[in-house]
């Protein structure tokens, strides 16, 4: 196997590990602060990525493109999160953890299915990335690495 292929696979593996670190950090932070088991955290992360790529593709012809998507997608996910908080999560804060787990796992399935349905309806809107990483992915990896190293230096928030 060529050395270039091994290096690319290693970078993809490290990048995927950084994304998993973000999701795991969010899950432990939410449980540590709010005492709610929120399995829907990863789905909201996925929804944000989907909205960022969709809005970025939609704004590609305008001058704002990628940076406009970085502003709009988090606002849309924040609205979804606020709706979930007011409509569902406030009702289960004082309940047992099993009910919290069932609700948030159900939300995970629902959000994933909604994204699949929207993606299928607007398939032409999504950019096709074949065989290369988006240019902004390296910047995201750098931010995640700094966050991970900062958490490790501070004792993981203890």
Rosetta constraint file for C-alpha pairs under 8 A:
AtomPair CA 1 CA 5 HARMONIC 6.90 0.50
AtomPair CA 1 CA 6 HARMONIC 7.25 0.50
AtomPair CA 2 CA 6 HARMONIC 6.65 0.50
AtomPair CA 3 CA 7 HARMONIC 6.18 0.50
AtomPair CA 4 CA 8 HARMONIC 6.19 0.50
AtomPair CA 5 CA 9 HARMONIC 6.13 0.50
AtomPair CA 6 CA 10 HARMONIC 6.09 0.50
AtomPair CA 7 CA 11 HARMONIC 6.21 0.50
AtomPair CA 8 CA 12 HARMONIC 6.18 0.50
AtomPair CA 9 CA 13 HARMONIC 6.08 0.50
AtomPair CA 10 CA 14 HARMONIC 6.17 0.50
AtomPair CA 11 CA 15 HARMONIC 6.01 0.50
AtomPair CA 12 CA 16 HARMONIC 6.05 0.50
AtomPair CA 13 CA 17 HARMONIC 6.09 0.50
AtomPair CA 14 CA 18 HARMONIC 6.22 0.50
AtomPair CA 15 CA 19 HARMONIC 6.47 0.50
AtomPair CA 15 CA 141 HARMONIC 6.21 0.50
AtomPair CA 16 CA 20 HARMONIC 6.31 0.50
AtomPair CA 17 CA 21 HARMONIC 6.11 0.50
AtomPair CA 18 CA 22 HARMONIC 6.37 0.50
AtomPair CA 18 CA 141 HARMONIC 6.73 0.50
AtomPair CA 18 CA 144 HARMONIC 6.19 0.50
AtomPair CA 18 CA 145 HARMONIC 7.06 0.50
AtomPair CA 19 CA 23 HARMONIC 6.49 0.50
AtomPair CA 19 CA 144 HARMONIC 7.74 0.50
AtomPair CA 20 CA 24 HARMONIC 6.07 0.50
AtomPair CA 21 CA 25 HARMONIC 5.90 0.50
AtomPair CA 21 CA 148 HARMONIC 7.71 0.50
AtomPair CA 22 CA 26 HARMONIC 6.18 0.50
AtomPair CA 22 CA 144 HARMONIC 7.14 0.50
AtomPair CA 23 CA 27 HARMONIC 6.22 0.50
AtomPair CA 23 CA 41 HARMONIC 7.11 0.50
AtomPair CA 23 CA 42 HARMONIC 5.81 0.50
AtomPair CA 23 CA 45 HARMONIC 7.50 0.50
AtomPair CA 24 CA 28 HARMONIC 6.18 0.50
AtomPair CA 25 CA 29 HARMONIC 5.93 0.50
AtomPair CA 26 CA 30 HARMONIC 6.03 0.50
AtomPair CA 26 CA 41 HARMONIC 7.03 0.50
AtomPair CA 27 CA 31 HARMONIC 6.23 0.50
AtomPair CA 27 CA 37 HARMONIC 7.58 0.50
AtomPair CA 27 CA 38 HARMONIC 6.51 0.50
AtomPair CA 27 CA 39 HARMONIC 7.22 0.50
AtomPair CA 27 CA 41 HARMONIC 6.46 0.50
AtomPair CA 28 CA 32 HARMONIC 5.84 0.50
AtomPair CA 29 CA 33 HARMONIC 6.03 0.50
AtomPair CA 30 CA 34 HARMONIC 5.60 0.50
AtomPair CA 30 CA 35 HARMONIC 6.90 0.50
AtomPair CA 30 CA 36 HARMONIC 6.63 0.50
AtomPair CA 30 CA 37 HARMONIC 7.46 0.50
AtomPair CA 30 CA 38 HARMONIC 7.06 0.50
AtomPair CA 31 CA 35 HARMONIC 4.41 0.50
AtomPair CA 31 CA 36 HARMONIC 4.94 0.50
AtomPair CA 31 CA 37 HARMONIC 5.54 0.50
AtomPair CA 31 CA 38 HARMONIC 7.13 0.50
AtomPair CA 35 CA 93 HARMONIC 7.77 0.50
AtomPair CA 36 CA 93 HARMONIC 6.58 0.50
AtomPair CA 36 CA 97 HARMONIC 7.24 0.50
AtomPair CA 36 CA 100 HARMONIC 6.64 0.50
AtomPair CA 37 CA 97 HARMONIC 6.71 0.50
AtomPair CA 37 CA 100 HARMONIC 5.89 0.50
AtomPair CA 37 CA 101 HARMONIC 5.81 0.50
AtomPair CA 37 CA 104 HARMONIC 7.51 0.50
AtomPair CA 38 CA 100 HARMONIC 7.15 0.50
AtomPair CA 38 CA 101 HARMONIC 6.83 0.50
AtomPair CA 38 CA 104 HARMONIC 5.50 0.50
AtomPair CA 38 CA 105 HARMONIC 7.90 0.50
AtomPair CA 39 CA 43 HARMONIC 7.84 0.50
AtomPair CA 39 CA 101 HARMONIC 6.79 0.50
AtomPair CA 39 CA 104 HARMONIC 5.07 0.50
AtomPair CA 39 CA 105 HARMONIC 5.51 0.50
AtomPair CA 39 CA 108 HARMONIC 6.80 0.50
AtomPair CA 40 CA 44 HARMONIC 6.23 0.50
AtomPair CA 40 CA 104 HARMONIC 4.98 0.50
AtomPair CA 40 CA 105 HARMONIC 6.19 0.50
AtomPair CA 40 CA 107 HARMONIC 5.85 0.50
AtomPair CA 40 CA 108 HARMONIC 4.80 0.50
AtomPair CA 41 CA 45 HARMONIC 6.30 0.50
AtomPair CA 42 CA 46 HARMONIC 6.19 0.50
AtomPair CA 42 CA 108 HARMONIC 7.69 0.50
AtomPair CA 43 CA 47 HARMONIC 5.99 0.50
AtomPair CA 43 CA 108 HARMONIC 5.42 0.50
AtomPair CA 43 CA 111 HARMONIC 6.37 0.50
AtomPair CA 43 CA 112 HARMONIC 6.68 0.50
AtomPair CA 44 CA 48 HARMONIC 6.11 0.50
AtomPair CA 44 CA 77 HARMONIC 6.97 0.50
AtomPair CA 44 CA 81 HARMONIC 7.79 0.50
AtomPair CA 44 CA 111 HARMONIC 7.74 0.50
AtomPair CA 45 CA 49 HARMONIC 6.37 0.50
AtomPair CA 46 CA 50 HARMONIC 6.11 0.50
AtomPair CA 47 CA 51 HARMONIC 6.02 0.50
AtomPair CA 47 CA 77 HARMONIC 7.10 0.50
AtomPair CA 47 CA 111 HARMONIC 7.47 0.50
AtomPair CA 47 CA 112 HARMONIC 8.00 0.50
AtomPair CA 47 CA 115 HARMONIC 7.11 0.50
AtomPair CA 48 CA 52 HARMONIC 5.98 0.50
AtomPair CA 48 CA 73 HARMONIC 5.93 0.50
AtomPair CA 48 CA 74 HARMONIC 6.37 0.50
AtomPair CA 48 CA 76 HARMONIC 7.96 0.50
AtomPair CA 48 CA 77 HARMONIC 5.90 0.50
AtomPair CA 49 CA 53 HARMONIC 6.23 0.50
AtomPair CA 49 CA 73 HARMONIC 7.90 0.50
AtomPair CA 50 CA 54 HARMONIC 6.05 0.50
AtomPair CA 50 CA 115 HARMONIC 7.59 0.50
AtomPair CA 51 CA 55 HARMONIC 5.80 0.50
AtomPair CA 51 CA 69 HARMONIC 7.84 0.50
AtomPair CA 51 CA 73 HARMONIC 5.40 0.50
AtomPair CA 51 CA 76 HARMONIC 7.95 0.50
AtomPair CA 52 CA 56 HARMONIC 5.76 0.50
AtomPair CA 52 CA 69 HARMONIC 5.09 0.50
AtomPair CA 52 CA 70 HARMONIC 6.45 0.50
AtomPair CA 52 CA 72 HARMONIC 7.61 0.50
AtomPair CA 52 CA 73 HARMONIC 5.07 0.50
AtomPair CA 53 CA 57 HARMONIC 5.97 0.50
AtomPair CA 53 CA 69 HARMONIC 7.36 0.50
AtomPair CA 53 CA 126 HARMONIC 6.92 0.50
AtomPair CA 53 CA 127 HARMONIC 7.43 0.50
AtomPair CA 54 CA 58 HARMONIC 6.11 0.50
AtomPair CA 54 CA 125 HARMONIC 6.59 0.50
AtomPair CA 54 CA 126 HARMONIC 5.96 0.50
AtomPair CA 55 CA 59 HARMONIC 5.98 0.50
AtomPair CA 55 CA 65 HARMONIC 7.94 0.50
AtomPair CA 55 CA 68 HARMONIC 7.85 0.50
AtomPair CA 55 CA 69 HARMONIC 5.30 0.50
AtomPair CA 55 CA 72 HARMONIC 7.57 0.50
AtomPair CA 55 CA 73 HARMONIC 7.14 0.50
AtomPair CA 56 CA 60 HARMONIC 5.77 0.50
AtomPair CA 56 CA 65 HARMONIC 5.19 0.50
AtomPair CA 56 CA 66 HARMONIC 5.06 0.50
AtomPair CA 56 CA 67 HARMONIC 7.92 0.50
AtomPair CA 56 CA 68 HARMONIC 7.05 0.50
AtomPair CA 56 CA 69 HARMONIC 4.93 0.50
AtomPair CA 57 CA 65 HARMONIC 7.26 0.50
AtomPair CA 57 CA 125 HARMONIC 6.33 0.50
AtomPair CA 57 CA 126 HARMONIC 6.30 0.50
AtomPair CA 57 CA 127 HARMONIC 6.26 0.50
AtomPair CA 58 CA 65 HARMONIC 7.77 0.50
AtomPair CA 58 CA 125 HARMONIC 6.85 0.50
AtomPair CA 59 CA 63 HARMONIC 7.71 0.50
AtomPair CA 59 CA 64 HARMONIC 6.62 0.50
AtomPair CA 59 CA 65 HARMONIC 4.58 0.50
AtomPair CA 59 CA 66 HARMONIC 7.54 0.50
AtomPair CA 59 CA 68 HARMONIC 7.32 0.50
AtomPair CA 59 CA 69 HARMONIC 7.55 0.50
AtomPair CA 60 CA 64 HARMONIC 7.45 0.50
AtomPair CA 60 CA 65 HARMONIC 4.48 0.50
AtomPair CA 60 CA 66 HARMONIC 7.22 0.50
AtomPair CA 61 CA 65 HARMONIC 6.96 0.50
AtomPair CA 64 CA 68 HARMONIC 4.88 0.50
AtomPair CA 64 CA 69 HARMONIC 7.90 0.50
AtomPair CA 65 CA 69 HARMONIC 6.39 0.50
AtomPair CA 66 CA 70 HARMONIC 6.37 0.50
AtomPair CA 67 CA 71 HARMONIC 6.55 0.50
AtomPair CA 68 CA 72 HARMONIC 6.12 0.50
AtomPair CA 69 CA 73 HARMONIC 5.61 0.50
AtomPair CA 70 CA 74 HARMONIC 6.87 0.50
AtomPair CA 71 CA 75 HARMONIC 6.85 0.50
AtomPair CA 72 CA 76 HARMONIC 6.36 0.50
AtomPair CA 73 CA 77 HARMONIC 6.24 0.50
AtomPair CA 74 CA 78 HARMONIC 5.94 0.50
AtomPair CA 75 CA 79 HARMONIC 6.28 0.50
AtomPair CA 76 CA 80 HARMONIC 6.41 0.50
AtomPair CA 77 CA 81 HARMONIC 6.04 0.50
AtomPair CA 78 CA 82 HARMONIC 6.00 0.50
AtomPair CA 79 CA 83 HARMONIC 6.17 0.50
AtomPair CA 80 CA 84 HARMONIC 6.24 0.50
AtomPair CA 81 CA 85 HARMONIC 6.06 0.50
AtomPair CA 82 CA 86 HARMONIC 6.16 0.50
AtomPair CA 83 CA 87 HARMONIC 5.74 0.50
AtomPair CA 83 CA 88 HARMONIC 7.96 0.50
AtomPair CA 84 CA 88 HARMONIC 5.32 0.50
AtomPair CA 84 CA 89 HARMONIC 6.29 0.50
AtomPair CA 85 CA 89 HARMONIC 4.74 0.50
AtomPair CA 85 CA 90 HARMONIC 5.99 0.50
AtomPair CA 86 CA 90 HARMONIC 6.02 0.50
AtomPair CA 87 CA 91 HARMONIC 7.73 0.50
AtomPair CA 88 CA 92 HARMONIC 7.21 0.50
AtomPair CA 89 CA 93 HARMONIC 6.46 0.50
AtomPair CA 92 CA 96 HARMONIC 7.84 0.50
AtomPair CA 92 CA 99 HARMONIC 7.23 0.50
AtomPair CA 92 CA 100 HARMONIC 6.28 0.50
AtomPair CA 93 CA 100 HARMONIC 7.77 0.50
AtomPair CA 95 CA 99 HARMONIC 6.79 0.50
AtomPair CA 95 CA 100 HARMONIC 7.36 0.50
AtomPair CA 96 CA 100 HARMONIC 6.88 0.50
AtomPair CA 97 CA 101 HARMONIC 6.10 0.50
AtomPair CA 98 CA 102 HARMONIC 6.17 0.50
AtomPair CA 99 CA 103 HARMONIC 6.12 0.50
AtomPair CA 100 CA 104 HARMONIC 6.11 0.50
AtomPair CA 101 CA 105 HARMONIC 5.87 0.50
AtomPair CA 102 CA 106 HARMONIC 5.99 0.50
AtomPair CA 103 CA 107 HARMONIC 6.22 0.50
AtomPair CA 104 CA 108 HARMONIC 6.19 0.50
AtomPair CA 105 CA 109 HARMONIC 6.54 0.50
AtomPair CA 106 CA 110 HARMONIC 6.22 0.50
AtomPair CA 107 CA 111 HARMONIC 5.91 0.50
AtomPair CA 108 CA 112 HARMONIC 6.15 0.50
AtomPair CA 109 CA 113 HARMONIC 6.20 0.50
AtomPair CA 110 CA 114 HARMONIC 6.13 0.50
AtomPair CA 111 CA 115 HARMONIC 6.18 0.50
AtomPair CA 112 CA 116 HARMONIC 6.24 0.50
AtomPair CA 113 CA 117 HARMONIC 6.16 0.50
AtomPair CA 114 CA 118 HARMONIC 6.17 0.50
AtomPair CA 115 CA 119 HARMONIC 5.94 0.50
AtomPair CA 116 CA 120 HARMONIC 6.06 0.50
AtomPair CA 117 CA 121 HARMONIC 6.22 0.50
AtomPair CA 118 CA 122 HARMONIC 6.21 0.50
AtomPair CA 119 CA 123 HARMONIC 5.41 0.50
AtomPair CA 119 CA 126 HARMONIC 7.78 0.50
AtomPair CA 122 CA 126 HARMONIC 7.48 0.50
AtomPair CA 129 CA 133 HARMONIC 7.40 0.50
AtomPair CA 129 CA 134 HARMONIC 7.51 0.50
AtomPair CA 133 CA 137 HARMONIC 6.70 0.50
AtomPair CA 136 CA 140 HARMONIC 6.53 0.50
AtomPair CA 137 CA 141 HARMONIC 6.19 0.50
AtomPair CA 138 CA 142 HARMONIC 6.24 0.50
AtomPair CA 139 CA 143 HARMONIC 6.42 0.50
AtomPair CA 140 CA 144 HARMONIC 6.27 0.50
AtomPair CA 141 CA 145 HARMONIC 6.06 0.50
AtomPair CA 142 CA 146 HARMONIC 6.25 0.50
AtomPair CA 143 CA 147 HARMONIC 6.23 0.50
AtomPair CA 144 CA 148 HARMONIC 6.07 0.50
AtomPair CA 145 CA 149 HARMONIC 6.06 0.50
AtomPair CA 146 CA 150 HARMONIC 6.00 0.50
AtomPair CA 147 CA 151 HARMONIC 6.18 0.50
AtomPair CA 148 CA 152 HARMONIC 6.15 0.50
AtomPair CA 149 CA 153 HARMONIC 6.05 0.50
AtomPair CA 150 CA 154 HARMONIC 6.21 0.50
AtomPair CA 151 CA 155 HARMONIC 6.26 0.50
AtomPair CA 151 CA 156 HARMONIC 4.55 0.50
AtomPair CA 151 CA 157 HARMONIC 6.25 0.50
AtomPair CA 152 CA 156 HARMONIC 5.18 0.50
AtomPair CA 154 CA 158 HARMONIC 7.45 0.50
